[in-house]
Amino acid sequence: MGDVTTGAAGIDRYEHALMGTYGTPMRVLTRGEGSYVWDADGARYLDLLGGIAVNALGHGHPAWVAAVAHQAQTLAHTSNFFATAPQIELAERLLELADAPAGSRVFFSNSGAEANEAAFKMARKTGRGTVIALEGGFHGRTMGALAMTHKPAIREQFEPMPGGVVFVPANDTVALRSAAEAAGSDLAAIITEPIQGEAGVRPLTHEFFALARELTTEAGALLIVDEIQTGVARTGAWFAHQLHGIAPDVMTLAKGLGGGFPIGAVVAFGPDAGSLLGKGEHGTTFGGNPMGAATALATLQAIDEENLLANVKAVGAHLRERLEKVEGVFEVRGEGLMLAIGLAQPSAPQVAAAAADAGFIVNPPSPDTIRLVPALNLSVAEADSFIDWFAAYQASDPGTEDGGR
Ligand SMILES: *Cc1c(COP(=O)(O)O)cnc(C)c1O
């Protein structure tokens, strides 16, 4: 392995061997167990980021590890000229959990961006040209997913993008209505996250989400819900759109689905959406391979058997209640275990760095936001250990003394 025995040596080697796309890594991590990870220097951290909402069961969950080992020994990969039991069972399970009507179908990808690429192709396949996406929305870094992602800093250098995408401000019902009217019979789809994750955990209002459903139904267009971050029990429901009682035409999943193994999915609701992509019209070598499917099945099964939907709601509510009382906290946003601490000061990068030094991994998606997307089986005691540290830090930090904004 060479010298990755200290974090400093590892980071130096990293920077000489890997492209600089992610900036300097915070630490070199060597192992994980439950909600804890250890770095190359032996320090332990409570992981409240969970690989960005990916490690749904935490690290090294026994049932997940057993599923990986069993599937690797049994059949790791085939190709999509063949079907496998894990792939079929996973598709059926997702349709069941999503309450998808007869005629619904699933396509498997390897990542979130790829799931959204497939959804984008489904929108194109309607024969219409306009896709409405939201300012603040994030759908991935491949060209199609990026075309539906608003943030100029991450797209402008890569233009021209695939065309036909128009952006409206999130939760602006007037703008959404007028964009749909302007598109008229050319409206192919509206794509949205139920809670904008990368934008700093910003929930859609029920009114806005319901209007997106109403306008797409009226126009015969697709409502594409990007649940890559919000899906798979993250919000205390299997899928966040269920909290609104609104069914989409297309739902994309990834992140938590494989509990740490790369797999994404597109769920098409009903026979019309379910048949948009036919033979030869889409595909990917690894999509739905038995390893990915088995890890996802193990993840879904553990969520069910260990009552993690209830845990997400309970621990999420506890975090929210305590965090709201911490000095310098302006608001707490989100649902379940997808939470943002809105800070009164733009101190999130400093808070995250201090947290890491104190043994807590959190993430600042914007200067005034700390995001928490931990394992779904996080305990109240683990949550409390972070809040205790955070409250003490906020009380001592000179940056918070002048209070709210
Ligand atoms: C992370 C994310 C993506 C992109 O997924 P990748 O697996 O990184 O390609 C897309 N949409 C949302 C909402 C995400 O959070």
The ligand as an SDF file (V2000), in Angstrom:
LIG
                    3D

 15 15  0  0  0  0  0  0  0  0999 V2000
  -26.2940   13.5840   -5.7860 C   0  0  0  0  0  0  0  0  0  0  0  0
  -27.4490   13.9890   -6.6090 C   0  0  0  0  0  0  0  0  0  0  0  0
  -27.4850   13.7500   -8.0030 C   0  0  0  0  0  0  0  0  0  0  0  0
  -26.3080   13.1700   -8.7440 C   0  0  0  0  0  0  0  0  0  0  0  0
  -26.0420   11.8740   -8.3850 O   0  0  0  0  0  0  0  0  0  0  0  0
  -24.6030   11.2420   -8.7440 P   0  0  0  0  0  0  0  0  0  0  0  0
  -24.6950    9.8280   -8.2630 O   0  0  0  0  0  0  0  0  0  0  0  0
  -23.5800   12.0590   -8.0300 O   0  0  0  0  0  0  0  0  0  0  0  0
  -24.4400   11.3320  -10.2080 O   0  0  0  0  0  0  0  0  0  0  0  0
  -28.6250   14.0980   -8.6890 C   0  0  0  0  0  0  0  0  0  0  0  0
  -29.6830   14.6420   -8.0560 N   0  0  0  0  0  0  0  0  0  0  0  0
  -29.6900   14.8710   -6.7420 C   0  0  0  0  0  0  0  0  0  0  0  0
  -30.9060   15.4450   -6.0930 C   0  0  0  0  0  0  0  0  0  0  0  0
  -28.5740   14.5760   -5.9700 C   0  0  0  0  0  0  0  0  0  0  0  0
  -28.5740   14.8410   -4.6690 O   0  0  0  0  0  0  0  0  0  0  0  0
  1  2  1  0
  2  3  1  0
  2 14  2  0
  3  4  1  0
  3 10  2  0
  4  5  1  0
  5  6  1  0
  6  7  2  0
  6  8  1  0
  6  9  1  0
 10 11  1  0
 11 12  2  0
 12 13  1  0
 12 14  1  0
 14 15  1  0
M  END
$$$$
